[in-house]
Amino acid sequence: MIISENLLFSYGAELQNFNSGEFIFEEGSTPKYYLQIKTGTVKLSSFIEDGKEFIHGIPFDGHCFAETYIFHNKKYAVNAIAITNCEIIRLEKKRISQLLIKNPELILNMYSYTADRMHYRYVVSAPFSFQDPLTKLNLIMNHIKNNFGFIEKFSFAIPYTRQQLASLTGMRIETVIRAIKKMEQQNIVKIANSKIYI
């Protein structure tokens, strides 16, 4: 977790529950809170032409999200939607500022977390220059595997659905399904109980 839950609650944070599919905030709305996930999984996404969704990230238990918005007055450029039922800790912008001023080491924690996510952004944006779906999927899946500290072949189950992989890569789901089948034939991934192992 980025900031201790007890510390957040001591500054007046509140716990909110969201059902799967429910918006936590919408693109264009005004940021008012620091948000940290107690339990559950959230997707940060944008809707593009024909209602197609592009997923920017999928944070889960212990992660904060859209935390950069507490440092300026711009409106959200993305949506935050609960993928599962979620418990979200939220603390008003003014109070999180007070907390960070009194605990400056937390600014470094938050900056390190944000820097790690920026690194992920750079890694996953590179595949968009490739036309080959296998190359895109392989780069993204290997980055996720490495991020979780797995090394051995087929030791890591990709925690995303094929639809989520499509949304993360900007490809159609049919393209992702075909590419994963080819990757399995080429012994790049293994499929077991519909899970993708890399």
N, C-alpha and C positions, 0 to 999 in steps of 0.2 A: 504494500500500500504506500501511496505517496506521502500522505500526512496521516498521523495517528488519528483514528476515529475518536478516541477520547478527547484529544486536543481540539478537534473540530467541534465536538459537542460542547466542550467547555467554553467555546466562543459563540455558542448559540445556534449551531447547525441543527437542521431538522432532517428526519428520515422520511423519504417519500417512496411510495410503492407505485410501480407502473406495470401494467399487464403487457404480455407479448403483443407486439404490433402497435403499441401506443406511442405517440410522439412525446418525447421529453422536452424538446424544443423544436421549432420549425425555422427553416431558412428565412431570413429577413426579420426575425424577432430580435428584441433587445436583450442582450446578456445581462443578467442581474445576479448570478450566483457562480460560485466555484462548485463543481460537480464531481463527486467521487463515487464509484460503484462499490457498494457493500457486497451485494450478491447479484449475479445475473450477467447478461451479455447485451451490449448495445452496438448498433451500427451507426456510423456517421456517413451520410450519403447525400447525393444530389440527384434530382430527377432531371433527365435531359430529354431530347426529342422523343416523341411518341410515348412518354411516360416511362422510358427506360431508366433504370436506376444505376448510378455509379457509386460504389462503396469506397470511401476513403480510408476507413479503418474499422476494426471490430474490437474495441476494448472490453475487458471483462473484470471479474472480481479484483478489487484493490486498485484498479486504474482510475485516473481522473481523465476527463475529456473536455475538449474545448477550453482548456485552462488559459490559453493565451488571451482569450477575450476578457479576462479580468483586468488586463493591463491597458486596455484602450476602450473607446466608446463605439467601435464599429458593430454593426448588426451581424448576426450569425450568417455565414456563407454556406452552411450545411444544415441538414436535419440530423437530429439524434432520435433514433427509434429503438425501443426495447425489442430485442430479438427473443429473449425469454422474459419471464416475469422477473422484475428487477427491484432491488432496494437501492435507492440513490440518496446519498448524503449531500445536502446542499447547504452552502453557507453564503450569506450575502456578500457582495463584492467589497463593501466598506469593511466588514468584519474580517474577511480573509486578508485584506491589506493590513489591518491591525495585527493579525496573527503573524504575518510574514515579517513585519517590522520588528516585532518582539522576538521572533525566532528566525534570524536571517539564514541559518543553516538550511532551513526548509526551502529557501529560494534556490539554493544550489541543487537540492534534491529535485525540485520541480524543473529547473533548467536542464538537468541531466536527463530527466525523463523526456522532456520535449526534444532535446537533442537526439536522443535515441529514436524517437518517432520521425524526426527529420531525416535521419540516416535511412530508416525504412522507406520513407517517401522517395529518396534518391534511388535506392535499390529497385523499388517497384516501378518507378517511372521510366527507368532505362528500357525495360522490355517493350514499351510502347513504340520504340523505334524499330522493333523487329516485326516482320509480318508473320513469321512462323509461330503458330499457336503453341507448339511443343516447347519452343525456346522461351516464350513468355511464361508458360506454366512452370517449366522447370526452374527458371530463375526465382520466381516468387515462392514456390514450394520449398526450394532449398534454403532460401533466406529465412522463411518461417521456421524450418527445422533447425537451422543453425542458431536462430534467436532463442529457441527453447533448449539449446545445449545438446542436441542429439547428433551423433556422429555415424553410428553403424547403419548400414544399408537396410532399409525397410523397418527401421526401429521407431519411426515417428508417424503417427496417424494425423493426417491433415485435419485440423478442427473445423474446416469449412465445407459447406455443401457445394455441389457442382454449380448451383445457381449463384452462390456467394463468390465462388472463384470466377464465374463469368462476370459478375458485377465488379469484382476487384480488378479484372484485366481489361474490361471494356469489350469483351467478346460475347457472342451469342452462346446460349447454353448448349445448343446443338454442336457448336464448334468445340466447346470444352469437352463434351462427352466423347466426341470422336477423337480428340487429341489425347485424352486420358486412356482410351482403348489402345491407341498406337503406342503410348508410353508403356503400357502394360506389356504389349507384344515385344517391345524393345528392351524389356526388363529394367526400365527406369523406375517404374512404380509397381506396387503389388496391390491388388484389390482383394479385400476379405470382408465379408458381411457389409458390402457397399462402402466400406471405408477405404480411403486411399492412403497407402503406406509408402513412404519414400525414405 
